[in-house]
């Protein structure tokens, strides 16, 4: 098995388990942004969000929602950051949702990258139209 996360789910690699059920598996990130940073993965291997079967999306994100509440409650966090990458910046090619406890002044800045702007409303409308067309 070549996938690190599949090996963790199978119990072949150590991890600090937070959630383990028939749908998903969650464990502490080995290189956390902040203490309590948890990774939620589907038990089955799917590389990206687009690969996840539609009937699994709801149950997977119900667990992400529960984890978000849990990190806030258990760690006294004021909020949480929930995110995932697809291919670009995806360190392990197994879909994973980051759930990170947040507090004001914790050192994390926005989305960790610089923001951009549309040239004008016409450019924004053109991007929105392209996305609607793809849907």
Rosetta blueprint (number, residue, H / E / L):
1 X L
2 X L
3 X L
4 X H
5 X H
6 X H
7 X H
8 X H
9 X H
10 X H
11 X L
12 X L
13 X L
14 X L
15 X L
16 X L
17 X E
18 X E
19 X E
20 X E
21 X L
22 X L
23 X L
24 X E
25 X E
26 X E
27 X E
28 X E
29 X L
30 X L
31 X L
32 X L
33 X L
34 X L
35 X L
36 X L
37 X L
38 X E
39 X E
40 X E
41 X E
42 X E
43 X L
44 X L
45 X L
46 X L
47 X L
48 X L
49 X H
50 X H
51 X H
52 X L
53 X L
54 X H
55 X H
56 X H
57 X H
58 X H
59 X H
60 X H
61 X H
62 X H
63 X H
64 X H
65 X H
66 X H
67 X H
68 X H
69 X H
70 X H
71 X H
72 X H
73 X H
74 X H
75 X H
76 X L
77 X L
78 X L
79 X E
80 X E
81 X E
82 X E
83 X E
84 X L
85 X L
86 X L
87 X L
88 X L
89 X L
90 X L
91 X L
92 X L
93 X L
94 X L
95 X L
96 X L
97 X E
98 X E
99 X E
100 X E
101 X E
102 X E
103 X L
104 X L
105 X L
106 X L
107 X L
108 X L
109 X L
110 X L
111 X L
112 X L
113 X L
114 X L
115 X L
116 X L
117 X L
118 X L
119 X L
120 X L
121 X H
122 X H
123 X H
124 X H
125 X H
126 X H
127 X H
128 X H
129 X H
130 X H
131 X H
132 X H
133 X H
134 X H
135 X L
